Amino acid sequence: MLKVFVVVAVFLGGRWASAADPTVASLQAQIEHLQQSLNSYQKIVDDVAAILTDYRRTMTDMGKHMMQMELFVQERIRSDGHSGAKQMRVDREGTRSFFSNSHVGTHILGMHNHVDYDRTMGLGEMNIVMNGVDFKTRHNDYKLSMPSKTSTGYDETQYIDYPPVPPAVLAKATVEEQVAEMKEYFRAFKNQDYTHRDYRPYFKAVMCYIEGAWTLGKDFKESFPSDRHYFDTTSWEDLEEKIRYTAQSGTKSIKENFGYLPSIIYNVVNGVPLTAQWNYRILCAPIDFDFPTSYLKQEEDLMLRMSRNMTQEEVLYSRMARFRVVDRTEDEVTQFTVLDKIMQSIPGKNNYPAKMYDNSSGAEMENVEKPNYQTLNTGYYSRYYRTEQMGAMGTKVIHRGFSDENLWVAETTHPQIMPVSMTDCWRDPVTRAVLENTCTRFTHRFTYALPLEIVYMTPLLAWNPYDLQYTAVDNKVYTPNLRDNRDGSLTKEKAYNGTNISTFYRTPSQFFVGNGIGDFDPGDTGKTAIGVLDRHGNVRSMEPEFMARSPTLGKSASGTL
């Protein structure tokens, strides 16, 4: 309540005026009127304050109810199945349900090739579920990039180095001899016979994974590099509007540069809802041990085989194959596997220098892989952890999530990631009363990951037997060949003048038999038998660094996890 007290004394003609003086009476009347006005305004202020208080209470209640509904939806999605790939874009139906696309159509998850690009993996739009979040990606076509090895900076990445060329290959005097020796290394890799040639230092497996997180901040930012695609939007609101329009109209972005990334209310402060925006990225990480191809077990997709009348072997040598990582020789119950070993070598948003530890679950998290109860570095992705204290079911090894087989979680300190909090207290075992001074408030930030593809990087990536000139990426000169009207034909006038980021042809054609790329897809951009001028102006017939068919080696399998 606002109160105003006014005392007026008027000095007139050398004397103090009395209250009966007309001037004083007039002033007193004005003061009383002012007081009435102030009282009236004070009532308005009090009414507005009450309305604002009620508004804040209502907005807080509505915001909390929205949070409860969002939690309900996410818990329902979690109980419907595991995290993983749910659907690719449908472009066909049929007389039976299995003729339509699911997670696989003519290729799994829209997998295709852009082998004419340096380090680019062709991957289309995907519908992914990750820890209760159902979202759709844009057309991905991601680069072989990894989290920074030296910096903890938010979303900082670096390119994965090419494997070296075997010295035995480089020691050969002619290109023909180098080709012959390189074939022997590929033969050894295909047969997994390192006694023939020790291929292991030159064929490096990398795990490519999709990472998702609830992010903060109003400004839109691309989260991972692609030479071909990007989100066609100026803001999160603009992207949501485009998704709403295409969802209602049944249309799509022709270049497939839209994606559905949901947002939520994660807290309400003084009646003001705080929102978080889901975002994702696709990165890769080198597997730091020899990963034999025997660990890849082909999955059975009956829907796929019935719709195309294919044998399991025919699927294996197509782009429709799907694999499970298995390091066991017989079927058995497992917990920590080689897949967990790989994922626990991959950091979250704090990158490779990350060192974080978590005891918010009531006991310090320990590393299941280590036998001597080492503390788990939660800055890296884990699916299992162990506690020294036995749980209610008599176990110490804990699987993250209630029933999600594919939930890998990492912690981060970056303020760009949504915080989640809880209060944990000790209670009297008899009365259940909270013990004094035992409550701890935990606040952490988490990201999630799913293994997507294992890519074997081969020595073909670094091999350049004709010493073809390469225009560096940093120069941003991607189209000199197009500007000069060169299309890669096998003539001096039309052959590419060296290579660059989008005409990355450096393997001699004689390394392959016939079509080195294999089966063709409309989304492919890579070509075979491409003419490239060497530094002396000679036309060389070249191929991209991709192996589908090679002399005497037969076909190679391609697929995703």
SEVOSE-415711 format. One record per residue (C-alpha): residue in three letters; z, x, y. Coordinates in steps of 0.5 Angstrom, whole numbers, padded with zeros to 4 digits, always signed. Layout:
residues N
ALAZXY ...
This chain:
residues 561
MET+0000+0000+0000 LEU-0002+0003+0007 LYS+0003+0001+0012 VAL+0002+0003+0020 PHE+0008+0003+0025 VAL+0007+0004+0032 VAL+0012+0004+0038 VAL+0009+0004+0045 ALA+0013+0005+0051 VAL+0009+0005+0058 PHE+0011+0009+0064 LEU+0009+0005+0070 GLY+0010+0007+0077 GLY+0016+0011+0076 ARG+0019+0007+0071 TRP+0019+0005+0064 ALA+0016-0002+0063 SER+0020-0008+0060 ALA+0017-0012+0054 ALA+0016-0018+0059 ASP+0011-0014+0063 PRO+0004-0017+0062 THR+0001-0010+0060 VAL+0006-0008+0055 ALA+0005-0015+0052 SER-0003-0015+0052 LEU-0002-0008+0048 GLN+0003-0011+0044 ALA-0002-0016+0042 GLN-0007-0011+0040 ILE-0003-0007+0036 GLU-0001-0014+0032 HIS-0008-0015+0031 LEU-0009-0008+0029 GLN-0004-0009+0024 GLN-0007-0015+0021 SER-0013-0012+0020 LEU-0011-0006+0017 ASN-0007-0011+0012 SER-0013-0015+0011 TYR-0017-0008+0009 GLN-0011-0006+0005 LYS-0012-0012+0001 ILE-0019-0010+0000 VAL-0018-0003-0002 ASP-0012-0005-0007 ASP-0017-0010-0010 VAL-0023-0005-0010 ALA-0018+0000-0013 ALA-0016-0005-0019 ILE-0023-0007-0020 LEU-0025+0001-0021 THR-0019+0001-0025 ASP-0021-0004-0030 TYR-0028-0002-0029 ARG-0026+0005-0032 ARG-0022+0002-0037 THR-0028-0002-0039 MET-0032+0003-0039 THR-0028+0008-0043 ASP-0027+0002-0048 MET-0034+0001-0049 GLY-0036+0009-0049 LYS-0030+0009-0055 HIS-0034+0003-0058 MET-0040+0007-0058 MET-0037+0013-0061 GLN-0035+0009-0066 MET-0041+0006-0068 GLU-0045+0013-0067 LEU-0040+0015-0072 PHE-0041+0009-0077 VAL-0048+0010-0077 GLN-0048+0018-0078 GLU-0043+0016-0084 ARG-0047+0011-0087 ILE-0053+0016-0087 ARG-0049+0021-0090 SER-0047+0017-0096 ASP-0054+0015-0097 GLY-0056+0022-0099 HIS-0056+0029-0098 SER-0059+0033-0092 GLY-0066+0035-0093 ALA-0073+0033-0091 LYS-0074+0025-0092 GLN-0081+0024-0090 MET-0088+0027-0087 ARG-0093+0022-0083 VAL-0096+0017-0087 ASP-0104+0017-0087 ARG-0106+0013-0093 GLU-0103+0008-0098 GLY-0106+0005-0104 THR-0106+0000-0110 ARG-0099+0003-0112 SER-0093+0005-0108 PHE-0094+0012-0111 PHE-0101+0013-0107 SER-0098+0014-0100 ASN-0094+0020-0097 SER-0087+0021-0098 HIS-0084+0028-0097 VAL-0091+0031-0100 GLY-0098+0028-0099 THR-0104+0033-0099 HIS-0099+0038-0098 ILE-0092+0039-0097 LEU-0089+0037-0091 GLY-0096+0038-0087 MET-0096+0045-0089 HIS-0103+0048-0087 ASN-0105+0055-0085 HIS-0106+0059-0078 VAL-0107+0065-0082 ASP-0112+0067-0076 TYR-0105+0068-0072 ASP-0100+0073-0072 ARG-0094+0071-0075 THR-0095+0064-0075 MET-0093+0059-0080 GLY-0097+0052-0081 LEU-0092+0046-0081 GLY-0093+0039-0079 GLU-0089+0034-0077 MET-0083+0032-0081 ASN-0077+0027-0081 ILE-0071+0031-0083 VAL-0064+0028-0084 MET-0058+0034-0083 ASN-0051+0032-0083 GLY-0052+0025-0082 VAL-0057+0026-0076 ASP-0064+0023-0077 PHE-0069+0026-0073 LYS-0077+0027-0073 THR-0080+0034-0071 ARG-0086+0035-0067 HIS-0092+0039-0070 ASN-0088+0046-0071 ASP-0093+0052-0073 TYR-0087+0056-0072 LYS-0087+0064-0071 LEU-0084+0069-0076 SER-0078+0070-0071 MET-0071+0071-0073 PRO-0064+0071-0069 SER-0063+0077-0065 LYS-0060+0083-0068 THR-0056+0086-0062 SER-0055+0080-0057 THR-0050+0074-0058 GLY-0054+0071-0052 TYR-0056+0063-0053 ASP-0062+0062-0057 GLU-0064+0070-0056 THR-0069+0072-0062 GLN-0074+0077-0064 TYR-0080+0078-0068 ILE-0079+0080-0076 ASP-0082+0087-0077 TYR-0088+0088-0082 PRO-0086+0091-0088 PRO-0089+0098-0088 VAL-0096+0100-0092 PRO-0094+0104-0098 PRO-0095+0111-0097 ALA-0100+0112-0103 VAL-0105+0107-0100 LEU-0105+0111-0094 ALA-0106+0117-0097 LYS-0113+0115-0100 ALA-0119+0118-0096 THR-0123+0112-0096 VAL-0122+0105-0095 GLU-0125+0103-0102 GLU-0120+0107-0105 GLN-0114+0104-0100 VAL-0117+0097-0103 ALA-0116+0099-0110 GLU-0109+0102-0109 MET-0107+0096-0105 LYS-0109+0092-0111 GLU-0105+0096-0116 TYR-0099+0094-0111 PHE-0100+0087-0111 ARG-0101+0087-0119 ALA-0094+0090-0119 PHE-0092+0084-0115 LYS-0095+0079-0118 ASN-0093+0081-0125 GLN-0086+0083-0122 ASP-0087+0090-0125 TYR-0084+0095-0121 THR-0085+0101-0126 HIS-0093+0100-0125 ARG-0092+0101-0117 ASP-0085+0100-0114 TYR-0087+0094-0110 ARG-0080+0092-0107 PRO-0080+0096-0101 TYR-0087+0093-0099 PHE-0086+0086-0101 LYS-0080+0083-0097 ALA-0078+0076-0097 VAL-0075+0072-0091 MET-0072+0065-0091 CYS-0074+0060-0086 TYR-0070+0055-0084 ILE-0069+0049-0080 GLU-0063+0049-0075 GLY-0060+0043-0071 ALA-0054+0042-0066 TRP-0052+0037-0061 THR-0053+0041-0055 LEU-0051+0040-0047 GLY-0054+0040-0041 LYS-0059+0035-0038 ASP-0065+0040-0037 PHE-0070+0040-0043 LYS-0072+0047-0046 GLU-0076+0049-0052 SER-0072+0052-0057 PHE-0077+0056-0061 PRO-0083+0060-0060 SER-0090+0057-0063 ASP-0097+0059-0060 ARG-0100+0053-0062 HIS-0095+0047-0060 TYR-0090+0045-0055 PHE-0086+0039-0053 ASP-0090+0035-0049 THR-0085+0033-0044 THR-0082+0034-0037 SER-0075+0032-0039 TRP-0070+0029-0045 GLU-0071+0022-0041 ASP-0079+0023-0041 LEU-0079+0025-0048 GLU-0075+0019-0050 GLU-0079+0014-0046 LYS-0085+0017-0050 ILE-0082+0016-0057 ARG-0080+0009-0055 TYR-0087+0007-0053 THR-0090+0010-0059 ALA-0085+0007-0064 GLN-0087+0000-0061 SER-0094+0001-0060 GLY-0095+0005-0067 THR-0099+0010-0064 LYS-0098+0018-0064 SER-0099+0024-0059 ILE-0106+0026-0061 LYS-0103+0034-0061 GLU-0097+0031-0065 ASN-0093+0034-0059 PHE-0087+0029-0059 GLY-0081+0028-0063 TYR-0075+0024-0064 LEU-0069+0027-0062 PRO-0063+0023-0061 SER-0057+0023-0056 ILE-0050+0021-0057 ILE-0044+0019-0053 TYR-0039+0025-0055 ASN-0033+0023-0050 VAL-0031+0019-0045 VAL-0027+0022-0039 ASN-0024+0018-0033 GLY-0029+0012-0035 VAL-0035+0017-0035 PRO-0039+0018-0042 LEU-0041+0025-0043 THR-0047+0025-0047 ALA-0050+0030-0052 GLN-0057+0031-0054 TRP-0060+0033-0061 ASN-0064+0039-0062 TYR-0067+0044-0067 ARG-0071+0050-0068 ILE-0074+0054-0074 LEU-0073+0061-0075 CYS-0073+0066-0081 ALA-0068+0071-0083 PRO-0070+0077-0088 ILE-0067+0077-0095 ASP-0063+0083-0095 PHE-0064+0084-0103 ASP-0070+0084-0108 PHE-0071+0077-0109 PRO-0075+0076-0115 THR-0080+0070-0116 SER-0077+0068-0122 TYR-0071+0065-0118 LEU-0076+0060-0115 LYS-0076+0054-0120 GLN-0082+0049-0119 GLU-0079+0042-0118 GLU-0082+0036-0121 ASP-0085+0031-0117 LEU-0088+0025-0121 MET-0090+0021-0115 LEU-0095+0026-0113 ARG-0097+0028-0120 MET-0099+0020-0122 SER-0102+0019-0115 ARG-0107+0025-0116 ASN-0107+0026-0124 MET-0105+0033-0124 THR-0101+0037-0129 GLN-0095+0041-0127 GLU-0099+0048-0127 GLU-0104+0045-0122 VAL-0099+0043-0117 LEU-0096+0050-0118 TYR-0103+0053-0115 SER-0103+0048-0109 ARG-0100+0047-0103 MET-0096+0041-0106 ALA-0091+0045-0110 ARG-0084+0045-0109 PHE-0079+0050-0111 ARG-0071+0050-0112 VAL-0068+0057-0112 VAL-0064+0058-0118 ASP-0061+0065-0121 ARG-0059+0062-0127 THR-0063+0063-0134 GLU-0060+0056-0137 ASP-0058+0049-0134 GLU-0051+0049-0132 VAL-0046+0047-0127 THR-0046+0052-0121 GLN-0042+0053-0114 PHE-0044+0059-0110 THR-0051+0061-0112 VAL-0056+0066-0109 LEU-0058+0061-0104 ASP-0051+0061-0101 LYS-0051+0068-0101 ILE-0058+0068-0097 MET-0055+0063-0092 GLN-0049+0067-0091 SER-0053+0072-0089 ILE-0056+0068-0083 PRO-0052+0067-0077 GLY-0051+0061-0072 LYS-0052+0061-0065 ASN-0048+0067-0064 ASN-0053+0071-0068 TYR-0052+0077-0072 PRO-0046+0080-0068 ALA-0042+0074-0069 LYS-0035+0074-0072 MET-0031+0068-0072 TYR-0026+0065-0076 ASP-0023+0058-0077 ASN-0016+0056-0080 SER-0017+0049-0077 SER-0017+0046-0084 GLY-0010+0047-0085 ALA-0011+0054-0088 GLU-0015+0060-0087 MET-0022+0060-0089 GLU-0024+0065-0094 ASN-0031+0068-0097 VAL-0032+0065-0104 GLU-0037+0071-0105 LYS-0032+0076-0104 PRO-0026+0077-0110 ASN-0021+0080-0106 TYR-0020+0074-0101 GLN-0023+0076-0095 THR-0023+0072-0089 LEU-0030+0068-0088 ASN-0034+0069-0082 THR-0036+0062-0080 GLY-0041+0065-0075 TYR-0045+0065-0081 TYR-0048+0059-0085 SER-0044+0057-0091 ARG-0043+0051-0095 TYR-0037+0053-0099 TYR-0030+0056-0097 ARG-0024+0058-0101 THR-0017+0057-0098 GLU-0011+0060-0101 GLN-0007+0054-0101 MET-0009+0049-0107 GLY-0011+0042-0105 ALA-0009+0035-0107 MET-0014+0036-0113 GLY-0011+0042-0115 THR-0017+0046-0113 LYS-0018+0052-0108 VAL-0026+0052-0107 ILE-0028+0047-0102 HIS-0035+0044-0101 ARG-0037+0043-0094 GLY-0038+0035-0093 PHE-0036+0029-0097 SER-0042+0029-0102 ASP-0048+0033-0098 GLU-0050+0038-0103 ASN-0054+0041-0097 LEU-0049+0042-0092 TRP-0049+0049-0089 VAL-0045+0050-0082 ALA-0044+0055-0077 GLU-0039+0056-0071 THR-0041+0058-0064 THR-0038+0060-0058 HIS-0044+0058-0053 PRO-0042+0052-0048 GLN-0049+0049-0049 ILE-0046+0046-0056 MET-0042+0040-0056 PRO-0035+0041-0057 VAL-0031+0037-0062 SER-0023+0037-0063 MET-0018+0035-0067 THR-0010+0035-0067 ASP-0006+0038-0073 CYS+0001+0037-0074 TRP+0006+0038-0079 ARG+0010+0032-0082 ASP+0017+0032-0085 PRO+0015+0031-0093 VAL+0020+0025-0094 THR+0020+0021-0087 ARG+0013+0023-0085 ALA+0015+0024-0078 VAL+0012+0029-0074 LEU+0016+0036-0074 GLU+0017+0038-0067 ASN+0013+0044-0064 THR+0008+0044-0070 CYS+0002+0040-0067 THR-0004+0045-0065 ARG-0010+0042-0062 PHE-0017+0045-0065 THR-0023+0045-0061 HIS-0030+0048-0064 ARG-0037+0048-0064 PHE-0042+0047-0070 THR-0049+0048-0072 TYR-0053+0046-0078 ALA-0058+0049-0082 LEU-0063+0047-0088 PRO-0067+0052-0092 LEU-0074+0051-0091 GLU-0079+0056-0094 ILE-0079+0063-0097 VAL-0084+0067-0094 TYR-0086+0074-0098 MET-0089+0078-0092 THR-0093+0083-0095 PRO-0096+0090-0093 LEU-0103+0087-0091 LEU-0099+0085-0085 ALA-0099+0092-0083 TRP-0105+0095-0086 ASN-0111+0097-0082 PRO-0115+0101-0086 TYR-0121+0100-0081 ASP-0116+0102-0075 LEU-0118+0096-0071 GLN-0116+0095-0064 TYR-0111+0090-0063 THR-0109+0087-0056 ALA-0102+0087-0055 VAL-0098+0080-0055 ASP-0095+0082-0048 ASN-0101+0083-0045 LYS-0102+0075-0045 VAL-0110+0077-0046 TYR-0111+0072-0052 THR-0118+0070-0051 PRO-0123+0076-0049 ASN-0127+0074-0055 LEU-0128+0067-0053 ARG-0129+0069-0046 ASP-0135+0073-0049 ASN-0138+0068-0053 ARG-0136+0071-0060 ASP-0134+0067-0066 GLY-0133+0072-0071 SER-0140+0072-0074 LEU-0143+0078-0078 THR-0147+0081-0072 LYS-0145+0086-0067 GLU-0147+0080-0061 LYS-0142+0075-0064 ALA-0137+0079-0068 TYR-0130+0079-0065 ASN-0129+0085-0061 GLY-0122+0088-0064 THR-0117+0083-0066 ASN-0111+0080-0062 ILE-0106+0074-0063 SER-0110+0069-0065 THR-0116+0073-0068 PHE-0111+0077-0073 TYR-0116+0079-0078 ARG-0115+0086-0081 THR-0116+0086-0089 PRO-0122+0088-0091 SER-0126+0082-0095 GLN-0127+0087-0101 PHE-0120+0086-0102 PHE-0121+0079-0104 VAL-0125+0075-0109 GLY-0129+0069-0106 ASN-0125+0065-0101 GLY-0119+0069-0100 ILE-0115+0063-0097 GLY-0116+0058-0102 ASP-0116+0050-0102 PHE-0118+0048-0095 ASP-0114+0043-0091 PRO-0117+0040-0084 GLY-0111+0043-0080 ASP-0113+0050-0082 THR-0116+0055-0077 GLY-0116+0061-0081 LYS-0123+0063-0084 THR-0126+0068-0089 ALA-0131+0073-0088 ILE-0130+0074-0081 GLY-0134+0080-0077 VAL-0130+0084-0073 LEU-0132+0090-0069 ASP-0129+0097-0070 ARG-0127+0102-0065 HIS-0134+0105-0066 GLY-0138+0098-0065 ASN-0139+0097-0073 VAL-0139+0090-0076 ARG-0133+0090-0081 SER-0132+0084-0085 MET-0125+0082-0085 GLU-0120+0077-0088 PRO-0113+0074-0085 GLU-0107+0077-0088 PHE-0106+0071-0093 MET-0107+0072-0101 ALA-0109+0066-0105 ARG-0114+0069-0109 SER-0115+0077-0111 PRO-0119+0081-0116 THR-0116+0081-0123 LEU-0109+0078-0120 GLY-0111+0070-0121 LYS-0108+0065-0116 SER-0102+0065-0112 ALA-0097+0059-0111 SER-0095+0057-0105 GLY-0090+0051-0103 THR-0083+0050-0100 LEU-0076+0049-0102 
